[in-house]
Amino acid sequence: MLTIDLLIEARWIIPIEPPGITLEHHAVAIDAGRIVSLLPTEHAQAQFQPRHTVTLSNHVLLPGFINLHSHAAMTLLRGYYADDIKLMDWLNQPICPGEDRHVSPAFVRDGTLLACAEMLRGGITCFNDMYYYPEAAADAALRLGMRASLGILATEFPSAYAADADDYLSKGLSARDTLRDEPLISFCMAPHSPCTVADKTFERIATLSAQLDLPIHIHLHETRKEIEESIRQHGIRPLERLRRLGLLGPSLIAVHAIHLEPSEIVLLAEEGCHVAHCPTSNLQLTSGIAPVHDLAQRGVRLGLGSDGVAGNNRLDLFREMNLASLLAKLSSHDATTLGAHAVLRMATLNGAAALGQDKRCGSLVAGKQADICAVSFEDFSLAPCFSPAYHLVHVVGREHVSHVWVDGNACVIENKLQTIETSELLAIVNLWHNRLGS
């Protein structure tokens, strides 16, 4: 028998690859942080000698979720005088002034700690972040044992973090150099939006992305005002501007992508771009409903993001999956649109592919890192279950996540975080609540 570190036995496994498959009474064999094999439980028991076995008799295993768009540190701004308010008013009144007063390395570290704890409890094992002080965010993610893709932010506007676009890029690239040997940390180029980044900066970002093989993570076509402003300043819509500047291609992650013309959907598909769909944020800030059905029909690769808690209130991919599916069905008038397995792929493998991490995570395949989420179906309110995939999208919630592993390391066991105490998180929240409210 082959000795391994961990054997997880489960009632169901949804590996994502191959698509549309649900395995029953199977196990995942893990050693040195990697998946060795998926096989029937009785075969696994005969083949492997695990140092530790976890038996989940009424659970489903699936890859850890990947949050393709977040501003993690803004978790400290949850509901910060911002509910029931329009997007630009929300940005210009409470959010930007609040950030100007309070954002610092300590704010980013503490806010990201809180975000990572919330995400892990909800089965999210990797997040793609866009914010200031990426080294502070990395400290938090590594403290909790979570995978993170951090943004090399760029904007023309000064902040406490950087003076101008060149300064933002220089500091972000320096953080990347410092953290290049951390296996849980990767980076994206992160120009904030077409409205806040000049052509010269975009051209430099395109060059850096190609040279360093980094994705480009950007808010794009989120609001009609953004598009009107682009036409006023540049004479063209934002997507066409990015095309002319050389940013379109498989490296681009277009966040929101709500207000798209049919020709723009075709362009995104032809260029192999990715879209980070953020349904809750789009609804709460009344930005609009993204044309997910049309994007999917054209073959655009869709992932799911939460956006920041200040504009969403939850870092919850279960809610994003449910809303994504329901909104796509409603807007397309087609109940077959975005079925459960397709939505699960958006929340896992598609996100990994957008980040260039699909050889490492996003599906339960031998050779990949063991980033795994277990969801308990033991509560009577979830019974009966005829389709685990459907249940995950339309029935269960993040409160039903029981176990989470990242790189084979247990981050959540029986709903309890293993890498930080709740008392420490509450102390952090109380500290910043007092500071922000004063």
Secondary structure, 3 states (H helix, E strand, C coil): CEEEEEEEEEEEECCCCCCCCCEEEEEEEEECCEEEEEEEHHHHHHHEEEEEEEEEEEEEEEECEEEEEECHHHHHHCCCCCCCCCHHHHHHHHHHHHHHHHCCHHHHHHHHHHHHHHHHHCCEEEEEECCCCHHHHHHHHHHHCCEEEEEEEECCCCCCCCCCHHHHHHHHHHHHHHCCCCCCEEEEEEECCHHHCCHHHHHHHHHHHHHHCCCEEEEECCCHHHHHHHHHHHCCCHHHHHHHCCCCCCCEEEEECCCCCHHHHHHHHHCCCEEEECHHHHHHCCCCCCCHHHHHHHCCEEEECCCCHHHCCCCCHHHHHHHHHHHHHHHHCCCCCCCHHHHHHHHCHHHHHHCCCCCCCCCCCCCCECCEEEEECCCHHHCCCCCHHHHHHHCCCHHHEEEEEECCEEEEECCEECCCCHHHHHHHHHHHHHHHHC
